[in-house]
Amino acid sequence: MVPTAIRLAVGRPSGRATMIQFLGKDGWASKLSAPVPAPPAALPTASSDSKVTANHAPIPVAPPPAPTIALTYVDFAPETVTTVPESMYTDTPASNMRKVISRRLTESKSTVPHFYTSIEIPLDNVLKLRKVLQNDFDVKVSVNDFVIKASAMALRDVPELNATFDGKTQSQRSFSSVDISVAVATPTGLITPIVPSTQSLSLTDISSKVKDLATRARDNKLSPEEYQGGTFCISNLGMFGISEFSAVINPPQGAILAVGGGERKIVPGKVTMKEDGGVEKGKPGISTVMTARLSADRRVVDEATAALFLGGLKEYLSEPKLLML
């Protein structure tokens, strides 16, 4: 038995092999044959001067309280360890705008309860109307202009989403005017100039306003009131080849719409019911489909309200002539 035990202990990653070597030859046998030490004496249950009751039973004495250990929380940043030589990388200090964006978005993701809803929207009618406006009326509007106008109309129909949340007073503030912030990429960072009263502007007004704001934003010529505030935000990465993404809410706004680019997809044909009870199935076709994802603050709206907004957005973009009224 001893050789087998020694062989098994040596093969295991533990301290048994060390113990076997320390005991030496026949160490296990001498260890097993050693006398077993007597158990330690039991601790007294009462002090010597404890009082005795009528039944001569000593009164138990409460054990001393356990020592308390003060725990101190130390907030520290983890050390960055890199094996790349310093000659192969460059550290660039963050600009003031980058610091503000980092602070605000970190605060948003850590304090604002985000939830996300997505919808696929066909763009075929938008692209057709856009060509008609350009060829017949010499009016150039982008798909993003249609999205902004459709979002403003959907917010007019679902005003619960056109709101902000005040964290200090824990209150929701709704607005009658739809002031949409449009995300614009600049060399120093992302900025969101505002298109005020978007619901009352035409497509051409929105197009010219967005172009002017974007140009002055890249040249750092915007005044603070032109990018501070807003009731809703739109971020469109479709022109960069992005099909879909999720955006971070810009507090105190209650929601932001992330718009992807249009993609050619095969869609099933329409199914219509005949008067005689039969079913007529249409042929599958190819359609340009855009994915829109809404990031909303759960303190402002719920999932059903977000679904109503996305449904209205899809309705307006599916029938873009409604945006011309």
C-alpha positions as CSV (number, residue, x, y, z in Angstrom):
1,M,0.0,0.0,0.0
2,V,2.8,2.4,0.8
3,P,4.5,2.3,-2.6
4,T,1.2,2.8,-4.4
5,A,0.3,5.8,-2.2
6,I,3.7,7.3,-2.8
7,R,3.4,6.8,-6.6
8,L,-0.1,8.5,-6.7
9,A,1.1,11.4,-4.5
10,V,4.1,12.1,-6.7
11,G,1.9,12.2,-9.8
12,R,-0.4,14.9,-8.4
13,P,0.2,18.6,-8.5
14,S,0.2,19.1,-4.7
15,G,2.5,19.2,-1.7
16,R,2.3,15.4,-1.1
17,A,5.6,14.6,-2.9
18,T,7.4,17.2,-0.8
19,M,6.0,15.6,2.4
20,I,7.1,12.2,1.3
21,Q,10.6,13.3,0.6
22,F,10.8,15.1,3.9
23,L,9.7,12.0,5.8
24,G,12.4,9.9,4.1
25,K,12.5,6.1,3.8
26,D,9.7,4.4,5.6
27,G,8.5,7.8,6.6
28,W,4.8,7.0,6.0
29,A,5.0,3.9,8.1
30,S,6.6,5.7,11.0
31,K,4.1,8.6,10.6
32,L,1.1,6.2,10.7
33,S,2.5,4.3,13.7
34,A,3.2,7.5,15.7
35,P,0.9,7.9,18.8
36,V,-2.1,10.1,18.3
37,P,-1.8,13.2,20.5
38,A,-4.5,13.8,23.1
39,P,-7.2,16.3,22.3
40,P,-6.8,19.7,23.9
41,A,-8.6,20.4,27.1
42,A,-12.1,21.9,26.8
43,L,-12.4,25.6,27.6
44,P,-14.3,26.4,30.8
45,T,-17.8,27.6,30.2
46,A,-17.9,30.0,33.1
47,S,-15.4,32.0,35.2
48,S,-14.2,30.8,38.6
49,D,-16.2,33.5,40.4
50,S,-19.4,32.9,38.5
51,K,-22.5,32.6,40.7
52,V,-24.3,29.3,41.2
53,T,-28.0,28.9,41.1
54,A,-30.2,26.8,43.4
55,N,-29.6,23.8,41.1
56,H,-25.8,24.4,41.4
57,A,-25.6,25.1,37.7
58,P,-23.1,27.9,36.7
59,I,-24.5,30.8,34.8
60,P,-22.9,30.8,31.3
61,V,-20.7,33.7,30.4
62,A,-21.1,35.4,27.0
63,P,-18.1,35.0,24.8
64,P,-16.1,38.1,24.1
65,P,-17.1,40.0,20.9
66,A,-15.2,39.2,17.8
67,P,-12.7,41.9,16.8
68,T,-13.9,44.2,14.0
69,I,-11.7,44.9,11.0
70,A,-12.1,48.3,9.3
71,L,-12.3,47.9,5.6
72,T,-11.0,50.9,3.6
73,Y,-12.0,51.3,-0.1
74,V,-9.2,52.6,-2.3
75,D,-10.1,54.0,-5.6
76,F,-7.3,53.6,-8.1
77,A,-6.8,53.3,-11.8
78,P,-5.4,50.0,-13.0
79,E,-1.9,50.3,-14.3
80,T,-1.5,50.1,-18.1
81,V,0.9,47.4,-19.0
82,T,2.2,47.3,-22.6
83,T,5.0,45.2,-24.2
84,V,5.2,47.5,-27.3
85,P,8.3,49.7,-27.4
86,E,7.7,53.4,-26.9
87,S,9.0,54.1,-30.4
88,M,6.0,52.3,-31.9
89,Y,3.1,54.3,-30.5
90,T,2.2,57.9,-29.6
91,D,0.2,59.3,-26.7
92,T,-2.1,62.2,-27.7
93,P,-3.7,64.2,-24.8
94,A,-7.5,64.4,-25.1
95,S,-8.9,67.8,-26.3
96,N,-11.4,69.7,-24.1
97,M,-14.2,68.6,-26.4
98,R,-13.1,64.9,-26.1
99,K,-13.1,65.2,-22.4
100,V,-16.6,66.7,-22.3
101,I,-17.9,64.0,-24.6
102,S,-16.2,61.3,-22.6
103,R,-17.7,62.6,-19.3
104,R,-21.2,63.1,-20.6
105,L,-21.4,59.7,-22.4
106,T,-19.9,57.8,-19.5
107,E,-22.5,59.5,-17.2
108,S,-25.2,58.6,-19.7
109,K,-24.4,54.9,-19.9
110,S,-23.9,54.6,-16.2
111,T,-27.0,56.5,-15.0
112,V,-29.6,56.5,-17.9
113,P,-31.5,53.2,-18.3
114,H,-31.2,52.6,-22.0
115,F,-33.5,50.3,-23.9
116,Y,-33.4,49.6,-27.7
117,T,-36.0,49.0,-30.4
118,S,-35.3,48.5,-34.1
119,I,-37.3,48.5,-37.3
120,E,-36.6,47.9,-41.0
121,I,-38.0,50.6,-43.3
122,P,-38.2,50.4,-47.1
123,L,-36.7,53.3,-48.9
124,D,-37.8,52.7,-52.5
125,N,-40.5,55.4,-52.5
126,V,-38.1,57.9,-50.9
127,L,-35.5,57.2,-53.6
128,K,-38.2,57.6,-56.4
129,L,-39.5,60.9,-55.0
130,R,-35.9,62.1,-54.5
131,K,-35.2,61.5,-58.2
132,V,-38.5,63.2,-59.3
133,L,-37.6,66.3,-57.2
134,Q,-34.1,66.5,-58.6
135,N,-35.0,65.8,-62.3
136,D,-38.3,67.7,-62.6
137,F,-37.9,70.5,-60.0
138,D,-34.1,70.8,-59.6
139,V,-34.5,70.3,-55.9
140,K,-31.7,68.3,-54.2
141,V,-32.6,66.7,-50.9
142,S,-30.8,63.8,-49.2
143,V,-32.2,60.7,-47.6
144,N,-31.2,62.1,-44.3
145,D,-33.4,65.1,-44.9
146,F,-36.3,62.8,-45.4
147,V,-35.4,60.9,-42.2
148,I,-35.3,64.2,-40.2
149,K,-38.6,65.4,-41.5
150,A,-40.3,62.0,-41.0
151,S,-38.9,61.9,-37.4
152,A,-40.3,65.3,-36.7
153,M,-43.7,64.3,-37.9
154,A,-43.6,61.1,-35.9
155,L,-42.6,63.1,-32.8
156,R,-45.6,65.4,-33.4
157,D,-47.9,62.3,-33.5
158,V,-46.2,60.7,-30.4
159,P,-45.3,63.7,-28.2
160,E,-44.4,61.5,-25.2
161,L,-41.1,60.8,-26.9
162,N,-40.4,64.5,-27.5
163,A,-39.3,65.0,-23.9
164,T,-36.3,65.3,-21.5
165,F,-35.7,64.0,-18.0
166,D,-34.4,66.1,-15.1
167,G,-32.3,63.9,-12.8
168,K,-32.3,66.4,-10.0
169,T,-36.1,66.9,-9.7
170,Q,-36.9,63.4,-11.1
171,S,-39.4,64.9,-13.5
172,Q,-40.2,64.6,-17.2
173,R,-40.5,67.7,-19.3
174,S,-42.5,67.5,-22.6
175,F,-42.2,70.1,-25.4
176,S,-44.7,71.3,-28.0
177,S,-41.9,72.2,-30.4
178,V,-39.8,69.5,-32.0
179,D,-36.1,70.6,-31.9
180,I,-34.0,67.9,-33.5
181,S,-30.3,67.6,-32.9
182,V,-28.3,66.2,-35.8
183,A,-25.0,64.6,-35.0
184,V,-22.1,66.0,-37.1
185,A,-18.6,64.6,-37.1
186,T,-15.9,67.3,-36.8
187,P,-12.1,67.1,-36.5
188,T,-12.3,67.7,-32.8
189,G,-15.2,65.4,-32.0
190,L,-18.9,64.8,-32.4
191,I,-21.2,67.8,-32.1
192,T,-25.0,68.0,-32.3
193,P,-26.3,71.3,-33.8
194,I,-30.1,71.8,-33.5
195,V,-32.7,72.3,-36.2
196,P,-35.4,74.3,-34.3
197,S,-39.1,73.7,-35.0
198,T,-38.3,70.9,-37.4
199,Q,-42.0,69.9,-37.7
200,S,-42.9,73.2,-39.4
201,L,-40.0,73.2,-41.9
202,S,-40.2,71.8,-45.4
203,L,-37.7,69.4,-46.9
204,T,-35.8,72.1,-48.7
205,D,-35.7,74.2,-45.5
206,I,-34.3,71.3,-43.5
207,S,-31.7,70.5,-46.2
208,S,-30.4,74.1,-46.3
209,K,-30.4,74.4,-42.5
210,V,-28.5,71.1,-41.9
211,K,-25.9,72.0,-44.6
212,D,-25.3,75.4,-43.0
213,L,-25.1,74.0,-39.4
214,A,-22.8,71.2,-40.5
215,T,-20.4,73.6,-42.4
216,R,-20.2,76.0,-39.5
217,A,-19.8,73.1,-37.0
218,R,-16.7,71.8,-38.9
219,D,-15.3,75.3,-38.9
220,N,-16.0,75.7,-35.2
221,K,-18.2,78.7,-35.8
222,L,-21.4,77.6,-33.9
223,S,-22.8,79.7,-31.1
224,P,-23.6,77.8,-27.9
225,E,-27.4,78.1,-28.3
226,E,-27.1,76.4,-31.7
227,Y,-25.9,73.1,-30.2
228,Q,-27.0,73.2,-26.5
229,G,-30.5,71.8,-25.9
230,G,-32.7,70.0,-28.3
231,T,-35.5,67.6,-27.6
232,F,-34.5,64.6,-29.8
233,C,-31.3,63.5,-31.6
234,I,-30.6,61.7,-34.9
235,S,-27.2,60.1,-35.7
236,N,-26.9,58.8,-39.3
237,L,-23.9,56.6,-40.3
238,G,-25.4,55.3,-43.5
239,M,-23.2,57.5,-45.7
240,F,-20.2,55.7,-44.1
241,G,-21.4,52.3,-45.1
242,I,-22.8,51.3,-41.7
243,S,-25.9,49.1,-41.9
244,E,-27.0,49.4,-38.3
245,F,-25.7,50.5,-34.9
246,S,-26.7,51.6,-31.4
247,A,-26.3,55.2,-30.2
248,V,-25.9,56.6,-26.7
249,I,-28.5,59.0,-25.4
250,N,-27.4,62.6,-25.0
251,P,-28.8,63.7,-21.6
252,P,-31.2,65.3,-20.8
253,Q,-32.8,64.2,-24.0
254,G,-35.0,61.1,-23.8
255,A,-34.1,59.3,-27.0
256,I,-31.8,59.2,-30.0
257,L,-32.3,57.5,-33.3
258,A,-29.5,55.6,-35.0
259,V,-29.9,55.4,-38.7
260,G,-28.1,52.9,-40.9
261,G,-27.6,52.9,-44.7
262,G,-30.0,51.3,-47.2
263,E,-29.3,47.7,-48.3
264,R,-30.7,45.8,-51.2
265,K,-32.6,42.8,-49.8
266,I,-35.0,40.2,-51.1
267,V,-38.5,40.7,-49.8
268,P,-41.4,38.3,-50.0
269,G,-44.3,39.1,-52.3
270,K,-47.6,40.6,-51.0
271,V,-50.4,38.2,-50.1
272,T,-53.9,39.3,-50.9
273,M,-57.2,37.7,-50.2
274,K,-59.7,37.2,-53.1
275,E,-63.4,37.7,-52.8
276,D,-64.0,34.0,-53.3
277,G,-61.8,33.2,-50.3
278,G,-58.8,32.3,-52.3
279,V,-55.3,33.7,-51.7
280,E,-53.1,35.5,-54.3
281,K,-49.4,35.4,-53.6
282,G,-47.2,38.0,-55.3
283,K,-43.7,37.3,-56.5
284,P,-40.6,38.1,-54.3
285,G,-38.8,41.3,-55.2
286,I,-35.7,43.3,-54.3
287,S,-36.1,46.4,-52.1
288,T,-33.8,48.9,-50.5
289,V,-34.3,48.6,-46.7
290,M,-32.9,50.8,-44.0
291,T,-32.5,49.8,-40.3
292,A,-33.4,52.4,-37.7
293,R,-32.7,51.7,-34.0
294,L,-34.1,53.9,-31.2
295,S,-32.2,54.2,-27.9
296,A,-34.7,55.5,-25.3
297,D,-34.6,56.4,-21.7
298,R,-36.9,54.1,-19.8
299,R,-37.7,56.9,-17.3
300,V,-39.2,58.9,-20.1
301,V,-41.0,56.4,-22.3
302,D,-41.8,52.7,-22.3
303,E,-41.5,50.1,-25.1
304,A,-45.0,50.5,-26.4
305,T,-44.5,54.3,-26.9
306,A,-41.2,53.6,-28.7
307,A,-43.0,51.1,-31.0
308,L,-45.6,53.8,-31.8
309,F,-42.9,56.2,-32.8
310,L,-41.1,53.8,-35.0
311,G,-44.3,52.7,-36.6
312,G,-45.1,56.3,-37.5
313,L,-41.6,56.8,-38.8
314,K,-42.0,53.8,-41.1
315,E,-45.4,55.1,-42.3
316,Y,-44.0,58.5,-43.3
317,L,-41.0,57.1,-45.0
318,S,-43.0,54.4,-46.8
319,E,-45.3,57.2,-48.1
320,P,-43.0,60.2,-48.4
321,K,-45.6,62.3,-50.2
322,L,-47.1,62.8,-46.8
323,L,-44.0,64.8,-46.0
324,M,-44.7,67.3,-48.8
325,L,-48.0,68.4,-47.3
